[in-house]
Every structure is written in structure tokens, then in C-alpha cells.
């Protein structure tokens, strides 16, 4: 931990906004092709200028732009004067496109850490310098700097600030809750120490990993969330069991028995959580792989600390941790619930199933997209700039569809400016302009509506002799030998079904001798969502299979693992339904302080599913391990279920409460993704610890009776039948 603390301060600068798109998809590959062939930067800065109520003073604008052009690191600025399409019809709003030198995204794949740091500092310095110039604009001229580099910078800044606030809120609340649970300051401190140690060591390891791999800034949020949550969870279980055993045995014997029972449950519980997070790495998306790797590390360290460091500390403290075991009144309370559920098992199961299914129903209407500037808070200038652009120029202005048109042949027809290809492009672009879904089209063959195809053919016959510098510049920007760029702007935003249908239709276009490939935000969303849908069944099968095997080994049954998996799916479904209800439909937006965007981030359900599948299994393992322990002793299913819930009801409730405290604190983040992630986990844990573990699990186990412990003889899992013949 001490070594890790020396690395941790440098971690934040090493983290970055990792790829949230499918980089092997057509859209991303097309973007790279356009960068190589046409030097097209698909992620420039955009300076939005607005003068509400009157026309913009162009003299002031040109003065500002000339200062920006002089900023070190700025390679070019395209203003509304050079491109009239960047000026609104009422002339009250315009925008300029700013290209930066040393684009980090272009060079980081081949750069070493020193070069990456240098480029990042250069980019950041250029952005800061531009921002300072913007602050000096007259009060009548509103200026907003936006674009992907700004959004990434804002996400990093807000994410770090939010994490610091969350930690300040979580630790005191957690300590108070643990003190209430244990009634002892020493006992209450142990779980917090475990969480702090786990998170510290994880962050140190992540810093070393960043020398070879990209790690997302969101890894900080996930590792803190899981590290504190699981570190406290596992320590709570072990400390509680240790205090129970300490009443009857010596310190050394109590520790041995604790690890043989609660320690075993922690090991298998951590294994199931780790399996879920490792499955995130099966998705070929950098963001998901980064979170999966970070999460798996923090879970493994949580288990390692709970099984090594914590017993060592307990051995040092010994009887000093003892104050009062779980109060008998609490045990009697959970025993009463278990008996009530056993008496009305069928009714209890049906009612809980109806409630959970009802909570899950909103997920059937879920819409998915990839977050951009809209995930930032309303106060963000980057988000405000995007909203001004959409109001003044149309919803599709900020996310144009970039079409790379390439020749198929390698002979004289390989030149995209040949007469035949120009004729094909001219007819096709004319069709695009008449499409009701299209707001505008920019290409080499519609520069002037008065020009015929013959004029374009004559004009480009010898492109090296074009005298007009503006036309020569447009030709350079939009074509290079076998490739030309066509920019299509939709009338709807990138998440709208019409925009997605348009991209699909464009990709399906058949042009004689030419191929059409689409890039841009909408195309990237389609590729990313498609690969998630393609890989998810594989991930689900791997996750369920691995979890099934682990639980079979732990429980020596094939029925209980299947039932545990079904229970997990129910609690996850309830959480997903709640997220659609809140974040897509916009309920509770005032209370949670966010502006709904009308969709769920496509990566959110994937992260939540893999995290929750293992995390929810925590309580299943704790409960079933205790029931199994009782069944091995007495051999009676009904009594074992009651005893298991009696001894774990209080501890599961306390553990769930602590994880809910930790994760729900992230619901106050100003980033919608982090807010939804924290709230989604908290909701699922609440459903899991109340409806599922307290009612549905004992109800279904009572209904199944002795079938709970069945396993095929060839698996050699039915050892219990030998212990209790005839039962």
C-alpha cells in the first residue's frame, strides 16, 4: 500500500478518455482512412459565437479569430467568412472550426509515454489559451468552445472533482453505519481500512498498467465504488463471523473457523464478481476492456485483503474487537420472516415475481446511444455550445455523416475525378439532396447549383491547373486520387431512428465502380451497438457457465446454481427498468439534478450487467453457504433455510446498506454515466437484499424442498446424501 501511495498522485494525469466505439468497425476504419488520405480531422474544436437579438459584428469575430490563429498548437481556423454555411440564416449565430496540431488520437498508438504526455500538454495548453481569448470577448457576443477534445477534458475535470466529493461524503457515513452495526469503534474501523487499502493498492497497480495500456478516467469511479463496497462487504462478513466464533473459542481457533466458513464464502463470492468483470474484456471496445481489467484487479485485491490482511489484524486485536455479537432480537426478527415466508412460500414467490417483473417492464422500451456533450451538466459551456448549434442550424449539424467514396478499379478509372465517376457522383448527390431526411450535402459535384455535370467534368479534367484558390482548397479537402469525401447532415440528431436508417441506406448504396463507406457519430453508434448485440450472447453464456461451475463446487448442487443465476437476472432486470424510467424517460430529474437525453448510454447496461451479475451473487453466496452449513449438520431443508436466513439476514442487510451508501453517493455525480452507474448498482442491491434474498430465495427453496441439493451422480457433488442417508 505504501508503494502504491507513491504512484497514486501521478495516476490522474495518466488516465484518459479511452475509446468508447468499436475500433474495428466500418465507421472507425473509414475515419482513419479519411485522416490518411485527406487529412480530415473528425474531432476538431468548434467555436460557437452568438449575438442574440442582432447580427454579429464580423469585425469583432475576425479580431478574435486572428488571435486564435496565432495560438501555438493551432494549425488552421475555418470561419463563417470562408464557409457561409457556418452562418445561421438570421446571422445571429456562427461557428468556426479550429484544427489543432499534434492530434493525440492520431499519434498515441505509436507514441511512448513521454511523447503522449508532451502532446497532451500541448493540446491542453492550446485549449487553455483559446479559452482565455474567448473570455475577453465583448459581453454582447456569447462564445462557446466545444468539440470532442473539450468534452473529454471536461469529463476528466468533472470526474476527478466528483470523486473527491464522493469520498468525503462516503467515508464518514460508512463509519457511522458500521459503528451502528457493530457497536464498536474498532470493529467499525476494520471494514473501512480494508476498503481504503484495496483502493490504494489498485490505483498504484493501474498507474503501472498505464505505461502499456490505455486506462479510462472512469476506472477511478468504478475501482473506488467496488473497492470500498466490496472491501467493506467482505470485511463485514468476516468480522461478524469472527466475533461469533470468539465467544466459544480462542482467537486463533476463531480465525481458523471464520476463514473456513465466511472466508470460503468470500473467496467464491469474489470469484463470481471477478468472472463478471473479466467478461467485460470479451467486448472489443477499449472503454469496456479498461473497466473490466480495473474492476477485476480491485475485486481480486479485495478478496486477498479479506483473507490475509484482515485475519492478521484480527489476530493482533483479538478480544479487543469484541463488544456485542449481533443482537438476539435481530436474529429472532429474521427467523420470524423466514418462518412466515415458509408458511406462505407460493404466495410470497408469486408476489415478488410480479413486483420485479413490473419494475423490469420499462426496459422493453429502452433506446440506446453513445454519450457526447449531452452527458455533461447544463452549466458546461461545451454542452451549451452544442445546444446553440442545434437550435440555430438543426439537430444534425453537430454530427455530420462522413461518406468516403472510393474507386474500385486500379486502371485509368482509379482516379475519383474521372468523367464517369463524376457523372455517377453527380446523379447520386442529386438524389441525396431530395431525400426528406437530409438537411444538406457537401461534395465536389454540388458546389454551385447552376453548374451541370459537364462543367464539373471540364473543371476537374486537370485539377493541378485550377486557378481559383478557394476551389483548389475545396478540392484538396474533399478529394485525393481514389477517394472523395461527401458530407451529409441529417435533419435529426445522431440518436434518432431516422438518422440511423439514413446511414444504413447510405451504406447500402450501389454506385457503379465506387464503394461507399460511412463514418461519423451515427455510424459509430450503429457499429458499437451492433458488436455489443453480437458479443452479448457469448458473454452471457461464458458468464453464466463460469458462475454455474463455481457455485456447483461451492454448493455441491446443480439446482441451487441455476436458481441463483435466475435470481440475479431478476434483480438486474428490475434495476435496468428503473434506469429507463429515470434517465431515459426523465423522471426524478429535479431530485437527481440532471437533464434527460432520451436514451441510455449503450455501454451502461453492459457494464452494469457484468458488475451486478457478480455483485448480486455476493448475498446469494453468503446466504446459501450458511444454509448449506446448516443442512450438512441437520439434513432438513426447511430448518436449514430458516437457520440460514436467521444468521445471515442481519449481516446481508447491513452489507447491502453499506454498498448502497457507497454506490448511491455516485448518484450525485454531475456526469450522467457515473450517476446512472452508481444508482443502477444501488437499486439492484436494494432489490436483491430485500425482495430477492429475504423473500424469493427462501420461498423457492421451501417449495423445492430436497430437490435443492440434487446433483447427478457422475458429478460427485451429492456428498450430502452420504452424510444423511434417506433424507
Secondary structure, DSSP 8 states (H G I E B T S, - for coil): -HHHHHHHHHHHHH-B----S-TTSHHHHHHHHHHHHH---TT-EEEEEE-TTS---HHHHHHHHHHHHTSTTEEEEE-TTT-GGGB-TTSSEEEEEEEESS-HHHHTTT--HHHHHHHHHHHHHHHHHHHHHHHTS-TTSEEEEESHHHHHHHHHHHHHHHHHHHHHHHHHHHHHHHHHHHS-HHHHHHHHHHHHHHHHHHHHHHHHHTTTS--BTHHHHHHHHHHHHHHHHHHHHHHHHHHHHHTTS-HHHHHHHHIIIIIHHHHHHHHHHHHHHHHGGGSS-HHHHHHHHHHHHHHHHHHHIIIIIHHHHHHHHGGGG-S--S-HHHHHHHHHHHHHHHHTHHHHHHHHHHHHHHHHGGGGG--EE---GGGS-TT-HHHHHHHHHHHHH-TTTTS-EEEEEEE--SSGGGSTTSHHHHHHHHHHHHHHHT-TTEEEEE-TT-SSTT--HHHHHHHTTTGGG---HHHHHHHHHHEETTEEEEEEEESS-TTSHHHHHHHHHHHT--BTTEEEEEESHHHHHHHHHHHHHHHHHHHHHHHHHHHHHHHHHHHS-SHHHHHHHHHHHHHHHHHHHHHIIIIIT-TTHHHHT----SSEEHHHHHHHHHHHHHHHHHHHHHHHHHHHHHHHHH--HHHHHHHHHHHHHHHHHHHHHHHHHHHHGGGG-SSHHHHHHHHHHHHHHHHIIIIIIIIIHHHHHHHHGGGGG---GGGT--HHHHHTTT-
